[in-house]
Amino acid sequence: MSQLENFKLQLGIKDSDQDGLLQLMLDDVKTDLLTWTNRTELPMSLEPTQRQIAIIRYNKQGIEGQSGHSEGGISRSFEDLPPSIQSTINQKRLAKVVRFGATKAT
């Protein structure tokens, strides 16, 4: 199954009406994961994390930027990424190597 198909399965979406939006979310999360881990290719082990973050973003549509909500005695708060997801990302992070230019002796 493709990432899109797995994503739709987890969301319970059976039609293809939102495929463009869902693929865009997956692509955006992949770009973020590559940036956060200093990688050029997404390892298969991060594909579930990609879907988890995409689900979080899908569920936050319309409430972007909101950190809490209270209505009718029910209070909800939102966090960017749960600690378990942050830990998974940190485990896959590659160290950045910084090279300084060598000067030639004349």
The 8 nearest C-alpha neighbors of each residue, nearest first, counted from 0:
[[1, 4, 5, 2, 3, 6, 8, 7],
 [0, 2, 4, 3, 5, 6, 7, 46],
 [1, 3, 5, 4, 6, 0, 46, 50],
 [2, 4, 6, 1, 5, 7, 22, 21],
 [5, 3, 1, 7, 6, 2, 0, 8],
 [4, 6, 8, 2, 7, 3, 1, 9],
 [7, 5, 3, 9, 8, 4, 2, 50],
 [6, 8, 12, 10, 4, 9, 5, 11],
 [9, 7, 5, 11, 10, 6, 4, 12],
 [8, 10, 6, 7, 11, 5, 12, 54],
 [9, 11, 7, 8, 12, 6, 54, 5],
 [10, 12, 8, 9, 7, 13, 6, 14],
 [13, 11, 7, 10, 14, 8, 9, 15],
 [12, 14, 11, 15, 7, 8, 10, 16],
 [15, 13, 16, 12, 17, 18, 7, 11],
 [14, 16, 18, 17, 13, 12, 19, 7],
 [15, 17, 14, 18, 19, 20, 13, 12],
 [18, 16, 20, 15, 19, 21, 14, 22],
 [17, 19, 21, 15, 20, 16, 22, 3],
 [20, 18, 22, 21, 17, 23, 16, 15],
 [19, 21, 23, 17, 22, 18, 24, 25],
 [20, 22, 18, 24, 23, 19, 17, 25],
 [23, 21, 25, 19, 24, 20, 18, 26],
 [22, 24, 26, 20, 21, 25, 27, 19],
 [25, 23, 21, 27, 22, 26, 53, 28],
 [24, 26, 22, 28, 23, 27, 53, 29],
 [25, 27, 29, 23, 24, 28, 22, 30],
 [28, 26, 24, 30, 29, 25, 23, 31],
 [27, 29, 31, 25, 30, 26, 49, 32],
 [30, 28, 26, 32, 31, 27, 25, 33],
 [31, 29, 27, 33, 28, 32, 26, 34],
 [30, 32, 28, 34, 29, 33, 35, 27],
 [33, 31, 35, 29, 34, 30, 36, 28],
 [32, 34, 38, 30, 36, 31, 35, 37],
 [35, 33, 31, 37, 32, 36, 30, 38],
 [34, 36, 32, 33, 37, 31, 92, 88],
 [35, 37, 92, 33, 38, 34, 93, 32],
 [38, 36, 34, 93, 33, 35, 92, 95],
 [39, 37, 33, 36, 40, 34, 93, 41],
 [38, 40, 33, 41, 37, 34, 36, 30],
 [41, 39, 38, 42, 33, 29, 43, 37],
 [40, 42, 33, 43, 45, 39, 38, 29],
 [43, 41, 44, 45, 40, 46, 91, 38],
 [44, 42, 46, 45, 41, 47, 40, 48],
 [43, 45, 42, 46, 47, 48, 41, 91],
 [46, 44, 48, 43, 47, 42, 49, 41],
 [45, 47, 49, 43, 48, 44, 50, 42],
 [48, 46, 50, 49, 45, 51, 44, 43],
 [49, 47, 51, 45, 46, 50, 52, 84],
 [48, 50, 46, 47, 52, 51, 28, 53],
 [49, 51, 53, 47, 48, 52, 6, 54],
 [52, 50, 48, 54, 53, 49, 47, 55],
 [51, 53, 55, 54, 49, 50, 48, 56],
 [52, 54, 50, 56, 55, 51, 24, 25],
 [55, 53, 57, 51, 52, 56, 50, 58],
 [54, 56, 52, 58, 53, 57, 59, 51],
 [55, 57, 53, 59, 54, 58, 52, 60],
 [58, 56, 54, 59, 55, 60, 53, 24],
 [57, 59, 55, 56, 60, 54, 53, 61],
 [60, 58, 56, 62, 57, 63, 61, 55],
 [61, 59, 62, 57, 58, 63, 56, 55],
 [60, 62, 63, 59, 58, 64, 65, 57],
 [63, 61, 59, 60, 65, 64, 58, 66],
 [64, 62, 65, 61, 59, 60, 66, 56],
 [63, 65, 62, 66, 59, 61, 67, 77],
 [64, 66, 63, 62, 67, 77, 68, 76],
 [67, 65, 77, 76, 64, 78, 68, 63],
 [68, 66, 76, 75, 65, 77, 69, 74],
 [67, 69, 75, 74, 76, 70, 66, 65],
 [70, 68, 74, 73, 75, 72, 71, 67],
 [69, 71, 73, 72, 74, 68, 75, 67],
 [72, 70, 73, 69, 74, 68, 75, 67],
 [71, 73, 70, 74, 69, 75, 68, 67],
 [74, 72, 70, 71, 69, 75, 68, 76],
 [73, 75, 69, 68, 70, 72, 76, 67],
 [76, 74, 68, 67, 69, 73, 77, 66],
 [77, 75, 67, 66, 68, 74, 78, 65],
 [78, 76, 66, 67, 79, 75, 65, 68],
 [77, 79, 80, 81, 76, 66, 67, 65],
 [80, 78, 77, 81, 55, 66, 56, 52],
 [79, 81, 78, 84, 82, 85, 52, 83],
 [80, 82, 83, 84, 85, 78, 79, 86],
 [83, 81, 85, 84, 86, 80, 87, 79],
 [84, 82, 86, 85, 81, 87, 80, 88],
 [83, 85, 87, 86, 82, 81, 88, 80],
 [86, 84, 82, 88, 83, 87, 89, 80],
 [85, 87, 89, 83, 84, 88, 82, 90],
 [86, 88, 84, 90, 85, 89, 83, 91],
 [87, 89, 85, 91, 86, 90, 84, 92],
 [90, 88, 86, 92, 91, 87, 85, 36],
 [89, 91, 87, 88, 92, 86, 93, 85],
 [92, 90, 88, 89, 36, 93, 87, 45],
 [91, 93, 36, 89, 90, 37, 88, 94],
 [94, 92, 37, 36, 95, 91, 38, 90],
 [95, 93, 96, 92, 37, 36, 38, 97],
 [94, 96, 97, 93, 37, 92, 36, 38],
 [97, 95, 94, 98, 93, 99, 37, 38],
 [96, 98, 95, 99, 94, 100, 101, 37],
 [99, 97, 100, 96, 101, 95, 102, 94],
 [98, 100, 101, 97, 102, 96, 103, 95],
 [101, 99, 102, 98, 103, 97, 104, 96],
 [102, 100, 99, 103, 98, 104, 97, 105],
 [101, 103, 100, 104, 105, 99, 98, 97],
 [104, 102, 105, 101, 100, 99, 98, 97],
 [103, 105, 102, 101, 100, 99, 98, 97],
 [104, 103, 102, 101, 100, 99, 98, 97]]
